[in-house]
């Protein structure tokens, strides 16, 4: 029953994600130069909403995969979502640091959802790069600290015991 309900909610989330992607692509591909402040704000808003929708879908993907590890569709979805997050991280760089702060959550969930080591490496590099925008405990040894945090988050999302 839990798997069935999770599947149902995941399908709903994927539909909402598609709506958010369509809206973002409409704003992104309208051909109007981003010179006006209002257009820039609208673009950044839709980009942020789309990125957070990707993160939510990736979280649900991890939980659903933990409940139903034989579902191959989830691996395909996770790869697709992770690639979208990497593209979004590149596009969001224009709004760094504060306007792209949400990308850290997106990259974290993409790393947790990805099964491909090459993709994980690219995501981790982007995560470390974006994390450097926010000084703190990760600054001393950014790569190893990031890896530890990403692995911890992945275990939590996979519903694994500590």
C-alpha positions in Angstrom: 0.0 0.0 0.0 2.9 2.4 0.8 4.6 1.7 -2.5 1.3 2.2 -4.4 0.7 5.6 -2.7 4.3 6.6 -3.2 4.1 5.7 -6.9 0.8 7.7 -7.2 2.4 10.8 -5.5 5.6 10.5 -7.6 3.5 10.5 -10.8 1.7 13.6 -9.7 5.1 15.3 -8.9 6.5 14.4 -12.3 3.4 16.1 -13.9 3.9 19.2 -11.8 7.7 19.2 -12.7 6.8 19.1 -16.4 4.5 22.1 -15.9 7.3 24.0 -14.1 9.8 23.1 -16.8 7.4 24.2 -19.5 6.9 27.6 -17.8 10.7 28.0 -17.3 11.4 27.2 -20.9 8.8 29.7 -22.0 10.5 32.5 -20.0 14.0 31.3 -21.0 13.3 30.9 -24.7 11.2 34.0 -25.4 14.0 35.6 -27.3 13.8 38.8 -25.4 17.2 40.1 -24.1 17.5 40.0 -20.3 18.3 43.6 -20.1 15.3 44.8 -18.1 15.1 44.2 -14.4 11.6 42.8 -14.5 12.5 40.1 -17.1 15.6 39.2 -15.1 13.5 38.8 -12.0 10.9 36.7 -13.8 13.5 34.5 -15.3 15.3 34.0 -11.9 11.9 33.2 -10.3 10.9 30.5 -12.8 14.4 29.1 -12.7 14.3 28.8 -8.9 10.8 27.2 -8.9 11.8 24.7 -11.6 15.0 23.9 -9.6 13.2 23.3 -6.4 10.6 21.1 -8.3 13.6 19.0 -9.6 14.9 18.7 -6.0 11.5 17.5 -4.7 11.2 15.0 -7.5 14.7 13.7 -6.8 13.9 13.3 -3.1 10.7 11.4 -3.9 12.7 9.3 -6.4 15.2 8.3 -3.7 12.4 7.4 -1.3 10.4 5.5 -3.9 13.6 3.6 -5.0 14.2 2.6 -1.4 10.7 1.2 -1.2 10.8 -0.4 -4.7 14.4 -1.1 -5.7 13.4 -3.2 -8.7 11.7 -0.3 -10.5 14.1 0.5 -13.4 12.1 3.6 -14.4 13.4 5.3 -11.2 17.1 5.0 -12.3 16.2 6.6 -15.7 14.3 9.4 -14.1 17.1 10.1 -11.6 19.6 10.3 -14.4 17.4 12.6 -16.4 16.7 14.9 -13.3 20.4 14.9 -12.3 21.4 16.0 -15.8 18.7 18.8 -15.7 20.1 20.0 -12.4 23.6 20.2 -13.8 22.3 22.3 -16.7 20.4 24.5 -14.3 23.5 25.0 -12.2 25.3 26.4 -15.2 22.4 28.7 -16.1 21.9 29.8 -12.5 25.6 31.0 -12.2 24.4 34.4 -13.6 22.5 34.9 -10.3 25.3 33.9 -7.9 25.7 34.0 -5.0 22.4 34.7 -3.4 20.1 34.3 -6.4 21.5 30.8 -7.0 21.7 29.6 -3.4 18.9 27.1 -4.0 21.2 25.2 -6.4 23.0 23.7 -3.4 19.8 21.8 -2.5 19.3 20.8 -6.1 22.9 19.5 -6.5 22.7 17.6 -3.2 19.6 15.8 -4.2 21.0 15.1 -7.7 24.1 13.6 -6.2 21.9 11.4 -3.9 19.7 10.3 -6.8 22.4 9.6 -9.3 23.8 6.1 -9.7 26.4 7.1 -12.4 29.8 7.8 -10.9 30.8 10.2 -13.7 27.7 12.2 -13.2 28.2 12.2 -9.4 31.7 13.6 -9.9 30.4 16.4 -12.0 27.6 17.2 -9.5 30.1 17.1 -6.6 32.4 19.5 -8.4 29.5 21.9 -9.0 28.4 21.5 -5.4 31.9 22.3 -4.0 32.0 25.3 -6.4 28.6 26.7 -5.3 29.3 25.9 -1.6 32.4 28.2 -1.8 29.9 31.1 -2.2 28.9 30.7 1.4 31.9 30.8 3.8 31.8 28.4 6.7 32.9 25.0 7.9 33.2 23.6 4.4 35.9 26.0 3.4 38.9 24.3 5.1 38.7 21.1 3.1 35.9 21.6 0.7 36.1 18.4 -1.3 36.3 15.9 1.6 33.7 17.8 3.7 31.4 17.9 0.7 31.8 14.2 0.0 31.0 13.4 3.6 27.9 15.5 3.6 26.7 14.2 0.3 27.2 10.6 1.4 25.4 11.2 4.7 22.5 12.8 2.8 22.4 9.9 0.4 22.1 7.4 3.2 19.3 9.3 4.8 17.3 9.6 1.5 17.9 5.9 0.8 16.3 5.1 4.2 19.5 3.3 5.2 20.5 2.9 8.9 23.3 5.0 10.2 
